[in-house]
């Protein structure tokens, strides 16, 4: 039995056999001694570690590796031999062995660590950040809820003053200053519930706008608007509006007027769909349409104002605001200060009248809001000033196609229609605008001058342009809205139009090239007149309008293609369906105009 299992490689063994071989320690010692004695030399300090023979390659040259460490050897070995200690067996951890077996390494370990960190971070963030819940309801329902809540807020207060309101009718306070007046109840001071004096001291006055505190229109923006002031005095803010516009801004009153005047619930649904369609068609700069943008933007805004949608509205506020700002900037770029991009043609004067009309309504409705509309008052007043200065001596308006502005060659009832609607809005604002009253008086004279023996307005040649079959509505509406003591003339005009439609019932698919344009006026004059004429029109025209609305909320017709995107047709039809509550119905109430109601 070997006394020591360790084995060494001898120098001579390698030199002679040119490959590794095993010898025992004792054999190595004896052989080394014998060779040393015979040759008289000693072994060099060289040796090789023990390696399995099958694991080592054969070498063509002797391989000599120097010993790095000399170890103490047992006394039985001679000094001329060297001892190579055994290599201890490495004990491998079971986990490490398995990890290596499945191909794991430092990269895999790093990946697992980072994955764990990300998962932990996700759960931490999720516990901190909670997603806000959104109630997905239709815009119309949401708007109705808000308006209903506002109505309920005033209900209790109105009950307290029921006796006062029934005995003291609303009167207008007239001011000679440049600021507009506010319509407030003529109630004895002792019957008004006044707030604390400290609260009153917080109400600031503004340099522009309605009364002394409306920041929404012109002047330096202030914290307190007329709406806020009326709340301070516990007065319904709707009382700040002219009576003729109030029903559109009160959902209860609006639905009541819709029902009383023959409207259907489908009418309100159609209007809601149309407003959604118009919202999707607004251009990035706030305008509407592919061309004639001043007119298309004005018409679209009138549709929103017809339902009292203002910059403060939760659904369409941004849409309306962008449209208003577009018109303000558009006017600044026009060399004639018109709301138009055109510098030639006859369209610019139409655009200017429509856009001015829209800004006038917004100026009135701003009494209910809190949003600042910088530059709007100046733009509106500037627009009215251009209209007044461009009025011909006859009282009408026309265009200059070469210059793209107003002309003086002749009168045009079609152009005049939009100018007097802008003047109507200007009068409702109660702003002191120089020349406004005389311009209104002159346009009434002009309308009278184009009346025919049949009671219509326009030319009597149906084959020619501007004939009475298409423009009687424009003539009569001017008398209804602006004139006093003209009921006989307006009723005769309504009769002419009614007899015309009895012979030729209103059909949406008609080929008349100004069909929707004319219907826009006819729907208003029949509504203002009331009676059997309105009943017939509503029973025949309303179904035609409703059934021809597209699924996307729009209308299209060959007679209203201006602007593109079906904006003109959609706007005209929307305004016709809002006629039930847009303005106070006064046709059956005597000789006074709607401004005195």
C-alpha positions in Angstrom: 0.0 0.0 0.0 1.3 3.4 -0.9 2.1 5.5 2.1 1.2 8.7 0.3 -1.3 8.9 -2.5 0.1 12.1 -3.9 1.9 11.8 -7.2 4.4 14.0 -8.9 5.8 14.4 -12.4 9.5 14.0 -12.7 11.7 16.0 -15.0 13.4 12.9 -16.6 10.0 11.2 -17.0 8.8 14.1 -19.2 12.0 14.4 -21.1 12.1 10.7 -22.0 8.4 10.0 -22.7 7.4 13.4 -24.1 4.1 13.1 -22.3 2.5 13.0 -18.9 2.6 9.8 -16.8 1.9 8.9 -13.3 4.4 7.6 -10.8 4.1 7.1 -7.1 5.9 9.4 -4.7 8.1 6.6 -3.3 9.1 5.4 -6.8 9.9 9.0 -7.7 12.1 9.4 -4.7 14.1 6.2 -5.2 14.5 6.8 -8.9 15.6 10.4 -8.3 18.2 9.2 -5.8 19.6 6.7 -8.1 19.9 9.1 -11.0 21.5 11.7 -8.8 24.2 9.4 -7.6 25.0 8.1 -11.0 25.2 11.5 -12.6 26.4 13.5 -9.7 23.7 16.1 -10.3 20.7 17.2 -8.4 17.1 17.8 -9.6 16.2 21.3 -10.7 13.6 23.1 -8.7 10.9 22.2 -11.3 7.8 20.2 -11.0 4.3 19.8 -12.5 0.9 19.7 -10.7 -0.9 16.4 -10.8 -3.4 16.3 -13.7 -5.4 13.4 -15.1 -3.7 11.8 -18.1 -6.8 11.9 -20.2 -7.3 15.6 -19.7 -3.8 16.6 -20.8 -2.6 17.0 -24.4 0.6 15.5 -25.7 3.4 17.9 -26.2 6.1 17.8 -28.8 8.5 19.8 -26.6 9.3 19.4 -22.9 7.0 21.4 -20.7 8.6 22.9 -17.6 6.5 24.9 -15.1 8.3 26.6 -12.2 7.0 25.8 -8.8 5.4 28.9 -7.3 5.4 27.8 -3.7 7.7 25.5 -1.8 6.0 23.4 0.9 7.4 21.7 3.9 7.6 18.0 3.2 7.7 15.1 5.6 11.1 14.0 6.9 11.0 10.8 4.9 11.6 12.8 1.7 15.1 13.8 0.7 16.0 17.4 0.1 16.4 16.9 -3.6 12.8 16.1 -4.1 9.8 18.5 -4.1 6.3 18.0 -2.7 3.2 19.2 -4.5 0.2 19.4 -2.2 -3.1 18.0 -3.3 -5.7 20.4 -4.7 -8.7 20.4 -2.3 -12.1 19.5 -3.8 -14.4 22.5 -4.3 -17.8 22.1 -2.7 -20.5 23.7 -4.9 -23.7 25.1 -3.5 -26.8 23.3 -4.8 -28.5 26.6 -5.8 -25.4 27.7 -7.7 -25.2 24.4 -9.4 -28.8 24.6 -10.5 -28.4 28.3 -11.5 -25.5 27.4 -13.8 -27.4 24.4 -15.1 -30.3 26.6 -16.3 -27.9 29.1 -17.9 -28.0 31.8 -15.3 -25.4 34.5 -15.1 -24.8 38.0 -13.8 -26.9 39.6 -16.6 -29.9 37.4 -15.7 -29.5 38.2 -12.1 -29.4 42.0 -12.8 -32.5 41.7 -15.0 -34.5 39.9 -12.3 -33.5 42.6 -9.7 -34.6 45.5 -11.9 -37.8 43.7 -12.8 -38.6 43.4 -9.1 -37.9 47.0 -8.5 -40.2 48.1 -11.3 -43.0 45.8 -10.0 -42.6 47.3 -6.5 -42.7 50.8 -7.8 -45.8 50.2 -9.8 -47.8 49.0 -6.7 -46.5 52.0 -4.7 -47.5 54.5 -7.4 -50.9 52.9 -7.8 -51.7 53.3 -4.2 -50.8 57.1 -4.4 -52.2 58.1 -7.7 -55.9 57.4 -8.2 -57.6 58.0 -11.6 -60.4 60.5 -11.6 -63.7 59.0 -12.4 -65.6 60.5 -15.3 -69.3 60.4 -15.7 -69.9 59.6 -19.4 -73.2 61.3 -20.1 -74.4 63.1 -23.1 -73.6 66.8 -23.4 -77.2 67.8 -23.6 -78.1 65.9 -20.4 -75.2 67.3 -18.6 -76.1 70.9 -19.6 -79.7 70.4 -18.6 -78.7 69.2 -15.2 -76.5 72.2 -14.7 -79.2 74.6 -15.8 -81.8 72.9 -13.7 -79.5 73.2 -10.7 -79.1 76.9 -11.3 -82.9 77.3 -11.6 -83.5 75.5 -8.3 -81.0 77.8 -6.6 -83.2 80.8 -7.4 -86.5 79.1 -6.8 -86.8 79.8 -3.1 -85.7 83.4 -3.5 -88.3 84.0 -6.2 -91.0 82.6 -4.0 -90.1 85.2 -1.3 -90.5 88.0 -3.8 -93.5 86.7 -5.7 -95.8 89.4 -4.5 -93.2 92.1 -5.2 -92.5 90.9 -8.7 -96.2 90.6 -9.6 -96.9 94.2 -8.5 -93.8 95.9 -9.8 -93.1 95.3 -13.5 -89.6 95.4 -14.9 -88.4 98.8 -16.0 -85.3 99.9 -17.8 -82.8 102.3 -16.2 -81.6 104.8 -18.8 -78.1 106.2 -18.5 -76.6 109.0 -20.5 -73.1 107.6 -20.0 -71.2 105.4 -22.4 -71.7 102.4 -20.2 -74.9 100.4 -20.8 -77.8 100.3 -18.5 -79.0 97.2 -16.5 -82.6 96.0 -16.4 -83.4 95.8 -12.7 -86.7 95.4 -10.9 -88.2 98.7 -9.8 -88.6 97.5 -6.2 -88.7 99.8 -3.1 -85.3 99.8 -1.5 -86.6 98.6 1.8 -87.9 95.4 0.2 -84.4 94.4 -1.2 -82.4 92.1 1.0 -79.1 94.0 1.2 -75.8 92.3 2.1 -73.4 93.4 4.8 -71.6 96.7 4.1 -68.3 94.9 4.1 -69.5 92.8 1.2 -70.6 95.9 -0.7 -67.1 97.4 -0.3 -65.6 94.5 -2.2 -67.6 95.3 -5.4 -65.3 97.1 -7.8 -66.2 99.2 -10.8 -64.8 98.6 -14.3 -63.9 101.1 -16.9 -66.1 99.3 -19.5 -68.9 96.8 -19.9 -72.3 96.7 -18.5 -73.1 98.8 -15.5 -70.0 99.4 -13.4 -68.7 95.9 -12.9 -68.9 93.8 -16.0 -65.4 92.6 -16.8 -66.6 90.2 -19.5 -66.7 92.9 -22.2 -64.1 95.5 -22.7 -62.2 97.6 -20.2 -59.8 96.2 -17.5 -60.8 92.8 -16.3 -62.3 92.9 -12.8 -63.3 90.3 -10.3 -66.9 91.4 -10.0 -69.3 91.3 -13.0 -72.9 92.3 -13.3 -73.7 88.6 -12.7 -71.8 88.7 -9.4 -73.4 92.1 -8.4 -76.8 90.7 -9.0 -76.0 87.7 -6.8 -74.8 90.1 -4.1 -78.1 91.9 -4.2 -79.9 88.6 -4.5 -81.5 89.4 -7.9 -81.9 86.8 -10.6 -79.1 87.4 -13.1 -81.6 86.7 -16.0 -83.2 90.1 -15.1 -80.0 91.7 -16.5 -81.0 90.5 -20.0 -83.6 92.2 -22.2 -86.9 90.4 -21.8 -86.9 89.3 -25.4 -83.8 87.2 -24.8 -84.5 85.7 -21.4 -86.4 82.6 -22.4 -83.4 81.1 -24.3 -81.2 81.2 -21.2 -83.6 79.5 -18.8 -84.1 75.8 -19.5 -87.5 75.7 -17.8 -88.7 78.7 -19.8 -87.1 77.4 -23.0 -88.8 74.1 -22.9 -92.1 75.8 -21.9 -91.9 78.1 -24.9 -91.0 75.2 -27.2 -94.1 73.4 -26.1 -96.4 76.4 -26.2 -95.4 77.4 -29.7 -95.8 74.1 -31.3 -92.3 72.7 -31.0 -91.5 69.0 -30.4 -88.9 67.4 -28.2 -87.2 66.3 -31.5 -86.5 69.9 -32.2 -84.3 70.2 -29.1 -82.6 66.9 -30.0 -81.9 68.1 -33.5 -80.4 71.4 -32.2 -78.2 69.5 -29.8 -76.9 67.3 -32.6 -76.3 70.3 -34.8 -74.3 72.1 -32.2 -72.2 69.0 -31.8 -71.6 68.8 -35.6 -70.6 72.5 -35.7 -68.2 71.9 -32.8 -66.4 69.2 -34.9 -66.2 71.5 -37.9 -64.5 74.4 -36.2 -61.1 75.3 -37.7 -58.0 75.4 -35.7 -58.0 79.2 -35.7 -61.6 79.3 -34.3 -63.3 80.0 -37.6 -65.9 77.9 -39.5 -66.0 77.2 -43.2 -63.6 76.9 -46.0 -64.4 80.3 -47.3 -66.6 83.3 -46.3 -65.3 82.5 -42.8 -66.6 85.7 -41.3 -70.2 84.8 -42.3 -69.9 81.1 -41.4 -68.3 81.9 -38.0 -71.0 84.5 -37.3 -73.8 82.0 -38.2 -72.3 79.2 -36.1 -72.0 81.5 -33.1 -75.6 82.6 -33.5 -76.6 79.0 -33.3 -74.8 78.6 -30.0 -76.2 81.9 -28.7 -79.7 80.8 -29.6 -79.4 78.2 -26.8 -77.5 80.7 -24.5 -74.2 78.8 -25.0 -71.5 81.4 -24.1 -67.8 81.2 -23.2 -68.9 80.2 -19.7 -70.8 77.2 -20.9 -69.3 73.9 -19.6 -69.6 72.1 -22.9 -69.2 74.7 -25.7 -67.4 77.4 -23.8 -64.1 76.9 -25.5 -65.7 76.6 -28.9 -67.6 79.9 -28.5 -64.6 81.7 -27.1 -62.3 80.7 -30.0 -65.0 81.8 -32.5 -65.3 85.2 -30.9 -61.5 85.7 -30.8 -61.3 84.8 -34.5 -63.7 87.5 -35.5 -61.9 90.1 -33.4 -58.6 89.3 -35.1 -60.2 89.1 -38.5 -61.5 92.6 -38.3 -58.0 94.0 -37.5 -56.6 92.5 -40.7 -59.2 93.9 -43.1 -58.3 97.3 -44.7 -62.0 98.4 -44.4 -62.4 97.1 -40.8 -64.8 94.5 -42.0 -65.2 91.0 -40.6 -64.0 89.4 -43.8 -60.9 88.0 -45.5 -62.2 89.1 -48.9 -60.9 92.3 -50.5 -63.1 92.0 -53.7 -66.6 90.7 -54.5 -69.9 91.2 -52.8 -69.5 88.7 -50.0 -67.6 90.9 -47.5 -70.6 93.1 -46.7 -72.7 90.1 -46.0 -70.0 88.7 -43.7 -69.7 91.9 -41.9 -73.4 92.2 -41.1 -73.7 88.6 -39.9 -70.5 88.8 -37.7 -71.5 92.1 -36.2 -74.9 90.7 -35.4 -73.3 87.7 -33.6 -71.0 89.9 -31.6 -73.9 92.0 -30.6 -75.8 89.1 -29.1 -72.6 87.9 -27.3 -72.2 91.4 -25.8 -75.7 91.1 -24.4 -75.3 87.5 -23.1 -72.0 88.4 -21.5 -74.0 90.0 -18.6 -74.5 86.5 -17.3 -70.8 85.4 -17.6 -67.5 85.9 -15.8 -65.1 85.3 -18.7 -63.0 88.2 -19.9 -63.4 88.9 -23.6 -60.7 91.5 -24.4 -61.4 93.6 -27.5 -64.9 92.4 -28.1 -66.7 95.6 -27.2 -64.3 97.6 -29.4 -64.8 95.2 -32.3 -68.6 95.2 -32.0 -68.8 99.0 -31.7 -66.4 99.4 -34.6 -68.5 97.0 -36.7 -71.7 98.9 -36.0 -70.0 102.2 -36.8 -68.9 100.9 -40.3 -72.5 99.8 -40.9 -74.0 103.2 -39.9 -71.4 105.1 -42.0 -72.0 102.9 -45.0 -75.8 103.4 -45.1 -77.0 105.0 -48.2 -79.3 108.1 -48.0 -82.2 106.0 -49.0 -81.7 103.9 -45.9 -80.5 100.7 -47.5 -77.1 99.1 -48.1 -75.2 97.7 -51.1 -71.8 96.5 -52.0 -68.8 97.5 -54.1 -67.5 94.4 -55.8 -64.3 96.0 -57.0 -63.2 97.1 -53.5 -64.8 94.4 -51.5 -66.7 96.8 -49.2 -69.9 98.8 -49.1 -71.0 100.6 -52.2 -73.4 103.4 -53.2 -74.7 102.4 -56.6 -78.1 101.1 -55.6 -80.0 99.5 -52.7 -80.0 95.8 -51.9 -82.7 94.3 -49.6 -80.8 91.1 -49.2 -77.7 92.9 -48.0 -79.8 95.3 -45.9 -81.4 92.4 -44.0 -78.2 91.5 -42.2 -77.3 95.1 -41.5 -80.5 95.8 -39.7 -80.2 92.6 -37.7 -76.8 93.9 -36.5 -78.5 97.3 -35.6 -81.2 95.4 -33.8 -78.6 93.7 -31.6 -76.8 97.0 -31.1 -80.1 98.6 -29.8 -80.6 95.6 -27.4 -77.1 96.3 -25.8 -78.3 99.8 -24.7 -74.9 101.1 -25.7 -74.8 104.7 -26.6 -73.7 104.5 -30.3 -73.7 107.7 -32.3 -76.1 107.6 -35.3 -77.8 104.3 -34.2 -81.4 105.6 -33.8 -81.3 107.6 -37.0 -79.9 104.6 -38.9 -82.8 102.4 -37.7 -85.3 105.0 -38.7 -83.8 105.3 -42.1 -83.8 101.6 -42.8 -87.5 101.4 -41.8 -88.2 104.1 -44.5 -86.2 102.1 -47.0 -88.2 98.9 -46.3 -91.4 100.8 -46.8 -90.1 102.0 -50.1 -89.7 98.5 -51.6 -93.2 97.3 -50.6 -95.3 96.0 -53.5 -99.0 96.4 -54.1 -99.4 92.7 -53.2 -98.0 93.4 -49.8 -94.7 91.7 -50.5 -91.2 93.3 -50.5 -88.8 93.2 -53.5 -89.4 93.3 -57.2 -92.5 92.0 -58.8 -90.7 90.1 -61.5 -90.2 86.5 -60.3 -87.8 85.8 -63.0 -85.5 88.6 -61.9 -83.3 88.7 -58.8 -84.5 90.2 -55.5 -88.1 89.4 -56.1 -90.9 89.5 -53.5 -91.3 85.8 -53.3 -87.8 85.4 -51.9 -87.4 88.6 -49.9 -90.7 89.4 -48.3 -89.5 87.7 -45.2 -86.5 90.0 -45.0 -88.7 93.0 -45.4 -91.4 92.0 -42.9 -88.9 91.0 -40.2 -87.3 94.4 -40.4 -90.6 96.1 -39.6 -91.5 93.6 -36.8 -88.1 94.1 -35.1 -87.5 97.7 -35.6 -90.6 99.7 -36.3 -93.5 100.9 -34.2 -97.0 101.6 -35.7 -96.2 99.3 -38.7 -98.3 96.3 -37.7 -100.7 96.8 -40.6 -97.8 96.7 -43.2 -96.1 93.7 -41.6 -99.4 91.8 -41.4 -100.1 92.4 -45.0 -96.6 91.1 -45.8 -97.3 88.0 -43.7 -100.5 87.4 -45.5 -98.8 87.6 -48.9 -96.2 85.0 -47.8 -98.8 82.8 -46.3 -100.9 82.7 -49.4 -97.7 82.0 -51.4 -97.0 78.9 -49.3 -100.6 77.7 -49.4 -100.1 77.5 -53.2 -96.6 76.2 -52.9 -96.1 74.3 -49.6 -92.6 74.4 -48.2 -90.7 71.4 -49.4 -87.1 70.9 -48.4 -86.2 69.3 -51.8 -87.5 72.4 -53.7 -85.3 73.8 -56.4 -85.6 77.5 -55.4 -82.0 78.7 -55.3 -82.5 80.8 -52.2 -84.8 78.3 -50.4 -83.1 78.0 -46.9 -82.1 81.7 -47.0 -85.7 82.7 -47.5 -87.0 80.1 -45.0 -84.7 81.6 -42.3 -86.7 84.9 -42.6 -90.1 83.3 -43.1 -89.9 81.1 -40.0 -89.3 84.3 -37.9 -92.0 86.5 -39.4 -94.6 83.7 -39.1 -93.6 83.0 -35.5 -93.7 86.7 -34.6 -97.1 87.0 -36.2 -98.6 83.9 -34.7 -102.1 82.8 -35.5 -103.1 80.5 -38.4 -100.2 81.7 -40.5 -97.7 80.4 -37.9 -99.7 77.2 -37.3 -99.6 76.3 -41.0 -95.9 77.1 -41.4 -95.0 75.1 -38.3 -97.1 72.1 -39.4 -95.5 72.0 -42.8 -92.0 73.3 -42.6 -91.0 71.8 -39.2 -91.3 68.1 -40.3 -89.4 69.0 -43.5 -86.5 70.3 -41.5 -86.4 67.5 -39.0 -86.6 64.6 -41.5 -83.8 66.1 -43.6 -81.2 66.3 -40.9 -78.3 63.9 -41.4 -77.2 61.4 -38.8 -74.1 63.5 -38.0 -76.3 66.5 -37.1 -75.9 68.5 -40.3 -78.1 69.6 -43.1 -77.2 70.2 -46.7 -79.0 71.9 -49.5 -78.1 73.3 -52.9 -79.4 76.7 -51.9 -76.9 77.0 -49.0 -73.5 75.9 -50.2 -71.5 78.9 -49.2 -68.6 78.3 -46.9 -68.4 74.6 -47.5 -68.6 71.9 -44.7 -72.4 72.2 -44.8 -72.1 75.1 -42.3 -74.5 77.5 -44.0 -77.3 75.0 -44.4 -76.8 73.6 -40.9 -76.8 77.1 -39.3 -80.0 78.2 -41.1 -81.9 75.0 -40.1 -80.6 75.2 -36.5 -81.8 78.8 -36.1 -85.2 77.9 -37.5 -85.6 75.2 -34.9 -84.5 77.7 -32.2 -87.2 80.1 -33.2 -89.6 78.9 -30.6 -87.6 80.5 -27.8 -84.9 82.7 -29.4 -86.9 85.9 -29.2 -90.1 86.9 -27.4 -93.2 86.4 -29.5 -94.8 89.8 -30.0 -96.8 89.7 -33.2 -100.2 89.3 -31.5 -99.6 92.0 -28.9 -100.3 95.3 -30.6 -98.4 98.1 -32.2 -95.2 98.0 -30.1 -91.9 96.5 -31.3 -90.1 93.7 -29.4 -87.7 96.3 -27.9 -90.5 97.7 -25.8 -91.6 94.3 -24.4 
